[in-house]
Amino acid sequence: MIRTYQYYAIFNFAEDGINVSFPDLPGCLTYGHSIEEALIMAKDALELYLNGEPVEELPPPQTMPQLLNPNDKAYLIEVSIHYYGRGSVQDIGK
């Protein structure tokens, strides 16, 4: 079964690049030099985070996060993964 997941990522625009974090997924972090690269890296990070996680333990996506820093923007990142029964999820392609 294929499932689509959407999680908000916070992009922090700094002088040396764009730091990306997922408020709903502790430890899911990445970085990009440009907005295009940061978006690709965010999708990859989300896929890697979800890959192998038991579906029952995935936190539900929250609503739009509150942005406390003026250099932050929120982007909704979507990935489609294949669900293998009661076990884990696996990436089906980018």
The 8 nearest C-alpha neighbors of each residue, nearest first, counted from 0:
[[1, 82, 81, 2, 83, 84, 80, 88],
 [2, 0, 81, 80, 82, 79, 3, 91],
 [3, 1, 80, 79, 81, 0, 4, 82],
 [2, 4, 79, 78, 80, 5, 1, 77],
 [3, 5, 78, 77, 79, 2, 6, 80],
 [6, 4, 77, 76, 75, 78, 60, 3],
 [7, 5, 60, 76, 75, 8, 4, 77],
 [6, 8, 75, 74, 76, 21, 73, 9],
 [9, 7, 21, 74, 20, 73, 75, 10],
 [8, 10, 73, 20, 19, 72, 21, 11],
 [9, 11, 19, 72, 71, 18, 73, 17],
 [12, 10, 71, 18, 17, 70, 13, 9],
 [11, 13, 17, 70, 10, 71, 16, 18],
 [14, 12, 16, 15, 17, 11, 70, 18],
 [13, 15, 16, 12, 17, 32, 11, 70],
 [14, 16, 13, 17, 32, 12, 18, 31],
 [17, 15, 32, 13, 14, 31, 12, 18],
 [16, 18, 12, 31, 11, 30, 13, 32],
 [17, 19, 30, 11, 10, 29, 16, 12],
 [20, 18, 10, 29, 30, 9, 28, 11],
 [21, 19, 28, 9, 8, 27, 22, 29],
 [20, 22, 8, 24, 23, 27, 7, 9],
 [23, 21, 24, 20, 25, 8, 7, 9],
 [24, 22, 21, 25, 60, 58, 61, 6],
 [23, 25, 21, 22, 27, 26, 58, 48],
 [26, 24, 27, 23, 22, 21, 28, 20],
 [25, 27, 28, 24, 20, 21, 48, 22],
 [26, 28, 25, 24, 21, 20, 44, 48],
 [29, 27, 20, 19, 26, 21, 44, 30],
 [28, 30, 19, 18, 41, 40, 44, 20],
 [29, 31, 18, 19, 17, 37, 40, 32],
 [30, 32, 37, 36, 17, 33, 16, 40],
 [31, 33, 16, 17, 36, 37, 34, 30],
 [34, 32, 36, 35, 31, 37, 16, 17],
 [33, 35, 37, 36, 38, 31, 32, 17],
 [36, 34, 38, 33, 37, 39, 31, 32],
 [35, 37, 31, 39, 33, 38, 34, 40],
 [38, 36, 31, 34, 40, 39, 35, 30],
 [39, 37, 41, 35, 40, 36, 34, 42],
 [40, 38, 36, 42, 41, 37, 43, 35],
 [39, 41, 43, 37, 42, 38, 44, 36],
 [42, 40, 38, 44, 43, 39, 37, 45],
 [41, 43, 45, 39, 40, 44, 46, 76],
 [42, 44, 40, 46, 41, 45, 47, 39],
 [45, 43, 41, 47, 42, 46, 40, 48],
 [44, 46, 48, 42, 47, 43, 41, 49],
 [47, 45, 43, 49, 48, 44, 50, 42],
 [48, 46, 50, 44, 45, 49, 43, 90],
 [47, 49, 45, 46, 50, 44, 27, 52],
 [48, 50, 46, 52, 47, 51, 45, 88],
 [51, 49, 89, 47, 88, 52, 48, 46],
 [50, 52, 87, 88, 49, 53, 89, 48],
 [51, 53, 87, 49, 50, 54, 88, 57],
 [54, 52, 87, 55, 56, 86, 51, 57],
 [53, 55, 56, 57, 87, 52, 88, 86],
 [54, 56, 53, 57, 85, 58, 52, 86],
 [57, 55, 54, 53, 58, 52, 59, 87],
 [58, 56, 54, 55, 59, 53, 52, 49],
 [59, 57, 56, 60, 23, 24, 55, 61],
 [58, 60, 61, 57, 23, 6, 56, 4],
 [61, 59, 6, 58, 23, 5, 62, 7],
 [62, 60, 59, 63, 23, 6, 64, 7],
 [61, 63, 64, 60, 7, 6, 65, 59],
 [62, 64, 65, 61, 7, 73, 75, 74],
 [65, 63, 62, 66, 7, 73, 61, 22],
 [64, 66, 67, 63, 73, 62, 68, 9],
 [65, 67, 68, 64, 71, 72, 69, 73],
 [66, 68, 65, 69, 71, 70, 64, 72],
 [67, 69, 70, 71, 66, 11, 72, 65],
 [68, 70, 71, 67, 66, 72, 11, 12],
 [71, 69, 12, 68, 11, 72, 13, 10],
 [72, 70, 11, 68, 10, 69, 12, 66],
 [73, 71, 10, 9, 74, 11, 70, 66],
 [74, 72, 9, 8, 10, 7, 75, 71],
 [75, 73, 8, 7, 76, 9, 72, 10],
 [74, 76, 7, 6, 8, 5, 77, 73],
 [75, 77, 6, 5, 7, 74, 42, 8],
 [78, 76, 5, 4, 75, 6, 3, 79],
 [79, 77, 4, 3, 80, 46, 5, 42],
 [80, 78, 3, 2, 4, 91, 1, 90],
 [81, 79, 90, 91, 89, 2, 1, 88],
 [80, 82, 1, 89, 0, 88, 91, 90],
 [81, 83, 88, 0, 1, 84, 80, 89],
 [82, 84, 86, 87, 88, 85, 81, 0],
 [85, 83, 86, 82, 87, 0, 88, 54],
 [86, 84, 83, 87, 54, 53, 82, 55],
 [87, 85, 84, 53, 83, 88, 54, 82],
 [86, 88, 53, 51, 52, 54, 83, 82],
 [87, 89, 82, 50, 51, 81, 83, 80],
 [88, 90, 50, 81, 80, 91, 82, 51],
 [89, 91, 80, 92, 81, 46, 50, 79],
 [92, 90, 80, 81, 89, 79, 93, 1],
 [93, 91, 90, 79, 80, 78, 89, 46],
 [92, 91, 78, 90, 43, 79, 42, 46]]
